[in-house]
């Protein structure tokens, strides 16, 4: 439906309000009654800038840049022709407008080619936009144009370029920019140093980062709270806990009071390594100093105690959040629910989330489903799955893997297959974890052929099996009494460039010992040593026990001594196997000697002795 033109119905007085110069210009360029030309828009933009109407000017420039067929050369030429003297404000706004486009450098170069003075604010806007977009090489090109044109630069220019290079950890280039700018009497400030400190820490060079901090004092630059927070963050990230404590104590001496971020760096860092005493010490000091904890503080504390199963502490800090007027988000609730999955209170917390207007998300439901599957309550897991679907939350591969694993652990492969079909119907496709779960489950039941079916499908879909997948197949062979086929499967692994590991060999050795094929088990011990796979006490204990059960004490004694010679620690199982073997063989003296040695090492005998 066409919209009627209403220009002819305007009152005469209204028509006369158009300025004569604009009307004449419109007529001259064919703008009356049609779309304004680029020249008309350029003149209007210049007039708006001269009158201080920046937003109107930028709106007009935006219209110009979006005109079909209007080139950048035409736009710049029209702006230059619209005034006897170039208006810096117009070109400042033009560059800002073009930073939102795909080719901001071209507009910038056009201005420089025409010797238009570009304000520092405009060039900084361009450099910042290129840097934020992740184009450091383009930012470097634009920076060279700024310097070569003699355009104004300032500390913002310096910091933008140093930040751009430090993001990419290109410290030589950052130092070169600093040297260039110092020649232009633009010197690094506290922001410059903060950026360099953070980058050095991210690169793992703690000494270089601290050297930057030390250099600030010599230059008369006082480190501020942002500097200290960057240092605390970097030291915690690199595990330099003693140095972090030292810097924290030095803040008071330098007259810089720690803020909530300072405490969060230390609390969060010590939470990650499980140092509960240090965490509580800094939290108490935080409260003593009157620094109000925020969501990040409580998130660290709640996560620490939830992971350690100390749910009474996690709930205490959850309630304390409310006392500070802070609302827990879905992440915090999910952490607590994850901890409560070992206890009966998880659903109460889920109800509380609803009452507080915090809708449980996919992660929350998946955490609960995982908890119930781990407890063997698959019915409850499926109820939560249905509840999740009712709330229009789309499950992901993690949710399905959790449920399929839960069903397989319960031996319900039928339900696992239903979930497999449901997953595909939603166009959620299995990954290597899904296949590994199903392969392992079928191997547990000795259904190696079915497991191979999944393995073949996995490979055909381009999903590369890992060592866990192959170990499951070998376990399946061993459970079904085909250990020799399991050993032959090692060649398939090597062909796929997956080398057998300790679990691979221990599984095969256990299979041979169970089949009473001690010669083959011992040969595998030699093979794994030749392939630089170090046997552990489980490996030696299985072979020792195999020999002892059959009264082959000479062979058992040889492996026992070899175990000690290799520096493998003897444990209670080692001693009990040897003792029981000597008892069966009637070697009372040797059995009592080993019994005394075992007691001296702090191992208690079992009832069989």
N, C-alpha and C positions, 0 to 999 in steps of 0.2 A: 504494500500500500504506500503510495507516494505521499509525502508530507508537503502541503502547500507552502509556498514561500510567503512570508508575512512582512517582508521589508517595505513594500509599497504602502502598507497600512500604518506605518509609523507616523506620528505627528510631525509636522514640519519642523517644530522646535527641536525635536529629538534628532532629526536628520542633520540639522545644522550644528550639532555638537561635535561632529568629526572635525579634527584639526585640519586646517587648510593644507599644511605641508604633507600630512599623511594622505589626504584625499588626492592631492595632485600626484603624489608618488604612486598611489594605487592606479590612477588612470594611466599614468605614463607607462606602467609595467603591465597593464591589462589585468589589474587585480579586481576592479569593480565588477560585482555580479558573478565572480568566479573565485577559484582558489587563489589565495595570495601567493605571489611569486617569492622565490628565495630572496630577491633583493628587497621586497617589501618587508618580509619577516626580519631580515638583517637590520634594516633601518629602524623598525619598531624595537628590536632587541637592544640596539645601541642607545636609542632614546630612553628606554626603560632603565638601562644601566646608568646612564648619565643622571637620571632622576632618583637613583638609589632604590629602584624597585627590582631587587635581585631575583625574587621568586618569579616575577613576571618575565624577566629577561631569560631565566633558565627555562621557563616553560616554552618560550618562543624558540630558543635554541634547540630544545628537544623536538619541537615540531619540524624544524629545519633538518635535523639529523635523520628524522624518520620519513622524510619526503621521498617518494619513489623517484629514482633517477637522479637525485641530487648528490653530486660527488663532494668529497671533502674539499677539493680544490675550489669548487664553485662556492661552497659555504664560506670558506676563509676569505676568498676574493670579495664576496659580497659584503662581508663584515668590514673589510679594509676600505671598501669604496663608500661605505655608509657614513664615514666621518673623515674630516681632514686629518685629524690626529687619531691614531689607534687608541682605543679605549681598553686599558689593562683589565678593567673589571669584566668586560665582555669576554675576553680571551681566557681569563681565569675561569669563568663559568663554563666556557666552551670545553676546556680541558676536563673540568670536573664532569661535564655531561658525557664526554667521550670515554672517560674511564669506565663507564658502565657498558660501553660497546665492545665489540670483539677486537678492534684494531686501534687502541688509543695511541700507539706510537706514531701512526701516520699523521694524525691530527697535530700531535706535538711537533713533529718534524716540519710540517707545513708552516706552522707559526714561526719556527726558528729560521726556516729558509727565507721567510719574508721579513726577517729582522724585527719581529714583533717582540717588545719587551714582555717576558713571561714572569709574573710575580712568583716569589718563592712558594706561596701557598698553593699555586696551581701546579708547579712542578712536584711539590711534596705530595699533593693529592694523587698525581699520576704514579709516582714511585711507590707510594703506600698501596695503591690499588694493585699494581703489578706484583708487589711482594706478597700481599694477602692472597692473591690468586694462585700463588705457588709458581710464579714465573721469574725466578731470580735472574736468569740470563736476559730476559726482556727488561727487567728493572736496571740491570747493569748497563744495557744499551742506552736506556733513557737517561741514566745518570751521566754517562759520557757526553750525551748531547747537552745536558745542562751545563757541565763544566766547559765544554768547547764553545758554547754560545756566550759565555760570560754572564749567564743569568744569576740572579741572586740565590745564595744558599745560606742555610742557617743550621742550628743544632738539630732541628727536626730532620733536615736532609741527612745529616750524619747518622742520626739514630735509626732512621728508616733503612739505610743501606747496611749499617752494621748488623741490624736485626735480620735483614734478608740473608746476609752471608752466614751469620751465626746459626740460623735455622738449619742451614745445610752443612754446618760445622766446617765452613771454609774460613779458618781463622787467619790464614795468610792474606786473603782478600779483604777481610775486615780490618786488619792492621794497615793494609795499604790505603784504604779509604780514610782511616784516621790520620795517617801521615799527610795525605793530600789535603784534607780539610784543615789540618793545623797550619799548613802553609797559607791558607786563606783566612787564618785567624779565627777559625771555628774549632773549638776545643771540646773534647769529650766531657760530658757532665755525668751526674749520678745515674741517669737513665742508661747511658752508654755502658757504664761499668756493670750495672745490674744485668743487662742483656748478655754481656760477655761472661759474667760469673755463672749465670744459668746455663749457658751453652757449654762452658768448660766442664761443668758438673755432668751435663747430659752425655758428654763425650767420655766420662769416666776419669778425667784428669783432675783429681782433687787438688793436687799441689798447684797446678796452673791456676785453678779457680781461686784458691786462697791467695796466690801471688797477686791476682788482679785486685782483690780486696785490700791487701796491704799497700798496693800502689796508690790507692785512693787517698790515703792520709798524706802521702808525700806530695800529692797534687793539690792539697787543700780542699779535697772533696770529702765531706762527712758521710759515711754510710748511714742510710736511713733504715726504716723498718722493712721496706721492700728488699733492701740489700741483705739484711740479716735473715729474712724469711727465705730468700733464694739460697743462702748458704745453708740454713738448717735443712731445707728440702733436699739439697744436693748431698749433704753429708749423710742424711738418713737413707737416701736412695742408694748411696755407695757403701752403706754399712759401717760408716765411721762414727760409731755411737759415742765414744769417749770425746772425740772432737766436737760433736754436736752439743754435748753437755757443756763443754768448755766455752763454746761460742755463746750458748744460751746464757751462761753466767756472766760473760763479758758484756752482754747487752746493757745490763744495769750500770756497769762501770762507765760505759760510753754514753749514758743518758738516753738510751733508747728502750722504751718500755715494751715488752712482748705483748702482742695482740692475740686475738683468738686464732689467727692463722699460724702464728709462731707455735702456740701450744698444740694445734692440730697436727703440725708437721711431726712433732716429737711423739705425741700420743699415737698417731696413725703409724709412724715408723716402728715404734716399740710393739704396737699391736700386731703388726705383720710378722714379727719374729717371736711373738708370744711371751714377751717380757712383762708379765703382769705387774710385778712390783714397781718397775719403772713407769709403766702406764699410770698406775694409781698415784704415784708420787707427783707426776706432772699434772694430773687432773686435780689433785688436792691443792697444789700450788696455784693452779689456774683459778680455782674457786676462792682461795685465800686472798689473791690479788684483786678480786672483784671483776675478773674477766669472764663475761657471760659465755658459756658454751653454746655452740650452734648445732645444726643438724649434722654437720660433718663430725663434730666431736662425739656426739652420741652414736652416730653410725659406726665409728671405730670401736667404741666401748661395747656396744651391743653385739657387733660382729665377733669381737674377741671372745666374749663369754659364751655366745651361742655356739661357736665352733668348738669350744672346750666342754660343752655340755653343762655349763654352770648356768642353768636357765633362771634360777632365782635372781642372779645378778643381772642377767640380760633384761628380765622383766622389771627389775628395780630401776634400771636406767631408762627403760621405755616409759615408765610412769614419771620419772624425773623430767623427761622431755616435756610432758604435758604441764608440769609445774612452771616451766619456763615459757609456756605458750607456744611451744614448737609442735608441729603436726608431723608424726611419722609418715613417711611415704611408703610406697609399695615395696621398695628395696629393703627398707628396715624391717617391715612386717615379714617379708619373705625370709630374711635371715633368722628371725625369731621362730617362725614356723618351721624352718629347716632344723633348728635345734630342738623344737618341741616334737618333731616326728619321732623322737625316742620316748616321748611322754604322752599322756592322754589330753593335753591342753591345746593342741594345734587348732582344732576346730573352733574352740572358744575365741581364739585370736582371729580366726577367719571371720567370725560373727562380729567381733569388735571392729574389724576393718570396715565392714558394711555399715555399722552404726556410725562410724566416724566419717563416712562418705569417701573412704579410700577403696575404690573397687579393686578386688584382686585381679592381677594380670596373669598372663600366660606363665610367667616365671613362678608366681605364687602357687598356682595349681600344679605345675610340674614338680615343684619342690614337695608339695603334699603327697602327690601321687608316688613320687620316689620313696618318701618316708614309709607310706603304707605298704608299698611293694617290698621294701626291705624287711618289714615286719611280717611279711607273708599274708597280709590282709588285701588280697587282690580284689575282692568284692568291693571294698571301700574305695580302692583305687579307681575301679570302673565307674562307681557312683560319682566320684569327683570329675572323672572324664566327661560323663554325661552332663553334669552341672556346668562344666566349662563350655561345652557346646551350646547349651541352652542360653548362656550369656554371650553367645556369638563371638567367642574367642576361638580363633583358628589354631588347632594344635600344630606343633612343628615336629621335625624329625626327632628332637630330643624327647618330646612327650611320648611319641610312639616307641622309640627305643626303650624308654623306661618301662612302659607297659608290656611290651613284647618280652623284655628280659624278666619282668616279674612273672608273667605267665609261664615262661620256659622254666624258671626256677621251681615253680609249683608242678611242673611236668604236664601242664595243660597246653600241648602243642596245637590242639584244635583251636583254642581261643587265640593263640599267637598267630595262627594262620588267618583267622577272621580280622585281626588288627592289621595284618599284612595287606589283606584285600582292601580294607577300609582306607588305609594309608594311600594306596595307589589310586583309589577312586577320588581322593581329594588332590591328586597330582602332587603328592609328597612322596619323593622317591628315596629308597633305602641308600644309606651310605655304608662305608666299610664297617662301622660299628654294628649296624643292623645285621649285616651278613655274618659278622663274627659271632654275634649272639646266637643266631640260628644254627650256624655251623657247629658252635660249641655245644649247643643243646642237643642236637642230633648225635654228635659224637659221644656225649655223656650217656646216651641210651644205646650206644654201639651201632647207630644207624649211619654207617660211614658212607654208603651209597647216596643217601639223601643229602648228607653233608657235602659230598662232591658235586651234587647237582647245584647247590647254592654257590659253591666255589666257582664252578664253570660259568654260571650266570654272572657272578661278580666280575670275573675276568673279561667276559664278553661285553660287559657294559663299561669297560675301561676303568673299573675301580681296582686299584692295586692292593692285593692282600698284603698284610703286614705279618710280622713274626708271630703275633698272637693268633692270627687266623691259622697259620701253618701249624702252630703248636697244638691247636684244637684238633686238627685232622690227625696228627700223630697220636694224641691222647685217645681219639676214637679208635684207631687201629689197636692200640694197646688194650683198651677196654674190651674190644671184641676178640682178643686173643691172637691178633695178627701183628705182633711186634716186629717181625722181620719185614713185613710190608711197610710198617712205619719207618724202619731204618732205610728201606729203599726210597721212601718219599723224600729223604734228605737230598737226593739228587735233583728232584723237582724243585726244591727250595733253592738250591745253589744255581740251577738254571735260571730261576726267576731273580737271581742276585739278592736273595734273602738268606743270610748266613745263620746257621743254627746257633742258639744261645744256650745258656746254662739250663733253662727250663726244658728246652728241647731234649738235651742229653739226659737230664734227670728223669724225664718222662719215659724215655726209652729204657734206661737202666732199671727203673722201677718195674717196667713191663717184663724185662728179661728175668729179673730176680723173682718176680711173681710166677713166671713160667719155669723157674728153677734152671735157667740157662745161664749159669754163673760165668762160663767161659766167654759168652757173647757180651755179658754185662761188663766184665773186666776189660775186654777189648775196646769197648766204647770209652772206658776211662782213659785208655792210652790215646784213642783217636782225638778225644776232646782236648787233651793236653797238647797234642801235636798241632791242633788247630788254634792254639792259644786261648782256649776257653777254660778259665780257671775253675776246677771243681770246688765245691763248698763242703761243709760238714754233712749236709744232706746226702750228697753224692757218695762220700766215703761211708757214711753210716749205713746206707742201703746195701752196699757191697759187703761191708763187714758183717752186717746182720745176716745177709744171705749165706755167707760162708759159715757163720756160727751156727745157724739153724741146722745145717747139714753136718756139723761136726768137723768141718775142714778148718781146724784152728791154725794150722801152719800158714795157709793162705790168708786167713783173717789177721793173724799176727803181722804178716808182711804188709798188708794194706794199712793196718793200725800204725805201724812204725812209719810208713810212707806219709801218712796223714800228719803225724807230728813233725816229720822232717820238712814238710812243705809249709809249716807254720799255720796249719788249719787247727783252730781251737777245738779240743775235745770237749764234748758236752755229756750230759747225763745219759743220753741215748747210746752214745759210743761205749761208755763204761758198762752199762747194763747189758748191751749186746755181747761184749767180750766176757763179762762175768758169767752170764748164763751159758755162753758157749763152753767156757772152761768147766763149769759145773756139769754140763751134759757129758763132756769128754772125760770127767773124773779128775780134772786137774785142780784139786782143792787149793794147793799152795798159790798158784797163779791167780785163782779167783779171789782169795782173801787179800792178796797184795793189791790187786786192782780195786777191791772194795775199800781198803784203807786209803788208797790214793784218791779215790772218788770223794770220800768223806773230807779229806784234807782240802779239796778244792771247793767244798761247800755244796756238793750235790747229794741229795738224799736218795737212798735206794728205794725201789718199789717193793710191793708185797711178794713178788715172785722170788726174791732172794732169800 
